[in-house]
Amino acid sequence: MNLTGRIAGLSTNFLTKKFELTLAVNEADHLENGYEELKDVELLDIRIKKYRRRRSLDANAYFHVLVDKLADRLGISKPWCKNLMIGRYGQPFYIDEDETAEAVIKTNIPVAQMMENESVHCMPCGSKTEDGKELVFYKIFRGSSTYDTKEMSLLIDGTVGECKEQGIETLTPEELERMLAKWRA
């Protein structure tokens, strides 16, 4: 059950010696249904974090338009270009919830093949020879569909900069700021 709201209070239950957190929830109907289902469960997985708006579909569509134009100008495939932009301006994939350990894989898959991959976004970050075979290390990045508005803004800003360097027409700074402000609202 995913909900939004705010912390309304914190108290101590003197009988159990445990803290009790009170939440003010925005989605009342969703909470009522979920409450009935979960009220007697002995142990729940609880995660509370600061709310961040998800990126809009318009933002993702604009990113793909920019990638298509940039790929055509650079003479590279669209998957390669998308991996390049995500690798330069995107968000790393973390292997822990504290976001301290970035995911890196070691494989014998050549860079040219890995950069064409559309299901895993990665960038080469090193290589070594092991048992006579060339192995490449790749830093893994999250796909843009998982980005919030701030993360998507960083990705688009970087991609816009690359497009401008190549003389590709993009939204004007005013149009881009208007679009970004709309995403943040």
C-alpha positions in Angstrom: 0.0 0.0 0.0 1.5 3.3 -1.1 0.1 6.4 0.5 1.0 10.1 0.9 0.6 12.3 3.9 2.6 13.6 6.9 3.7 12.7 10.3 1.1 13.9 12.8 2.6 12.8 16.0 4.9 10.5 18.0 4.3 9.0 21.4 5.5 6.2 23.6 3.3 3.3 24.6 4.2 2.8 28.3 2.9 -0.7 28.4 5.0 -2.0 25.4 7.8 0.5 25.7 7.6 1.1 21.9 7.2 4.2 19.9 3.9 4.8 18.1 3.9 6.9 15.0 0.7 8.7 14.0 0.2 9.6 10.3 -2.2 11.9 8.6 -3.0 10.1 5.3 -4.4 11.8 2.1 -5.9 8.7 0.5 -8.6 7.8 3.0 -10.5 5.2 0.8 -7.3 3.4 -0.1 -6.2 3.4 3.5 -9.5 1.9 4.7 -9.3 -1.0 2.3 -5.6 -1.6 3.1 -6.2 -1.3 6.8 -8.7 -4.2 6.9 -6.3 -6.4 4.9 -3.2 -5.6 7.1 -4.5 -4.8 10.6 -3.9 -8.2 12.0 -0.5 -8.9 10.3 2.1 -9.4 13.0 5.1 -7.8 11.2 5.0 -5.2 8.4 7.7 -3.8 6.2 7.4 0.0 6.8 9.2 2.6 4.7 8.6 6.4 5.2 10.5 8.8 3.0 10.2 12.4 1.7 7.6 12.6 -1.1 9.0 13.4 -4.5 6.8 13.8 -7.6 7.3 11.3 -10.3 8.5 12.6 -13.6 5.8 13.2 -16.1 5.2 11.2 -19.3 5.8 14.5 -21.2 9.3 14.7 -19.7 10.1 11.1 -20.7 8.7 11.7 -24.2 10.8 14.9 -24.6 13.9 13.0 -23.4 13.3 10.4 -26.1 12.8 13.1 -28.8 16.1 14.6 -27.9 17.9 11.2 -27.9 16.5 10.5 -31.3 17.7 13.8 -32.8 21.1 13.5 -31.1 21.6 9.9 -32.3 20.8 10.9 -35.8 23.3 13.8 -35.7 26.0 11.7 -34.1 25.4 8.7 -36.5 24.9 6.3 -33.6 21.9 4.1 -32.7 19.2 5.4 -30.5 19.9 2.7 -27.8 23.6 3.7 -27.7 22.7 7.4 -27.5 20.1 6.7 -24.7 22.7 4.7 -22.7 25.2 7.5 -23.2 22.9 10.2 -21.9 21.7 8.1 -19.0 25.4 7.3 -18.2 26.4 10.9 -18.3 23.3 12.6 -16.6 21.2 9.8 -15.2 21.0 8.1 -11.8 23.0 5.2 -10.7 21.5 1.9 -9.6 22.3 1.2 -5.9 22.5 -2.2 -4.4 21.6 -1.0 -1.0 18.8 1.2 0.4 21.2 3.7 1.9 22.4 4.6 -1.6 26.1 4.1 -0.7 27.0 1.1 -3.0 26.6 1.7 -6.7 26.0 -1.4 -8.8 28.9 -2.5 -11.0 29.0 -5.7 -13.0 32.0 -7.5 -14.5 31.5 -9.3 -17.8 33.1 -10.4 -21.1 30.3 -8.7 -23.1 32.0 -6.2 -25.4 31.3 -2.4 -25.0 29.7 -2.2 -28.5 27.2 -4.9 -27.6 26.4 -3.6 -24.1 25.8 0.0 -25.3 23.1 -1.4 -27.7 21.3 -3.0 -24.8 17.9 -1.5 -24.1 17.0 -3.4 -21.0 20.0 -2.5 -18.9 21.5 1.0 -18.9 25.2 1.0 -18.2 28.5 2.7 -19.0 32.0 1.1 -19.1 34.1 2.1 -16.1 37.1 -0.1 -16.4 38.6 -3.3 -17.8 41.1 -6.0 -17.0 42.4 -9.2 -18.4 41.6 -12.3 -16.4 42.7 -15.9 -17.4 43.5 -14.5 -20.9 40.0 -13.0 -21.4 39.2 -9.3 -21.6 36.6 -8.4 -18.9 34.8 -5.0 -18.8 33.3 -3.4 -15.7 30.1 -1.5 -16.2 28.4 0.9 -13.9 24.6 0.3 -13.9 22.1 3.1 -14.1 18.4 3.2 -13.4 16.0 3.6 -16.3 14.4 7.0 -16.7 11.0 5.6 -16.0 12.0 5.4 -12.3 13.1 9.1 -12.1 11.4 11.7 -10.0 11.0 15.3 -11.4 14.4 16.5 -10.1 16.3 13.5 -11.5 14.4 13.8 -14.8 15.3 17.5 -15.0 19.0 16.7 -14.6 18.8 14.1 -17.4 17.0 16.5 -19.7 19.2 19.5 -18.9 22.3 17.4 -19.7 20.8 16.0 -22.9 19.7 19.5 -24.0 23.2 20.7 -23.5 24.6 17.9 -25.7 22.0 18.7 -28.3 22.9 22.4 -28.3 26.6 21.5 -28.8 25.6 19.6 -31.9 23.4 22.5 -33.2 20.2 20.6 -32.6 17.1 22.8 -32.0 15.6 22.3 -28.5 12.9 24.0 -26.5 13.8 27.6 -25.7 15.1 28.2 -22.1 11.7 29.8 -21.3 9.7 26.8 -22.7 12.0 24.4 -20.9 11.7 26.3 -17.6 7.9 26.4 -18.1 7.8 22.6 -18.7 10.1 22.0 -15.7 8.0 24.2 -13.5 4.9 22.3 -14.5 6.6 19.0 -13.6 7.6 20.4 -10.2 4.1 21.8 -9.4 
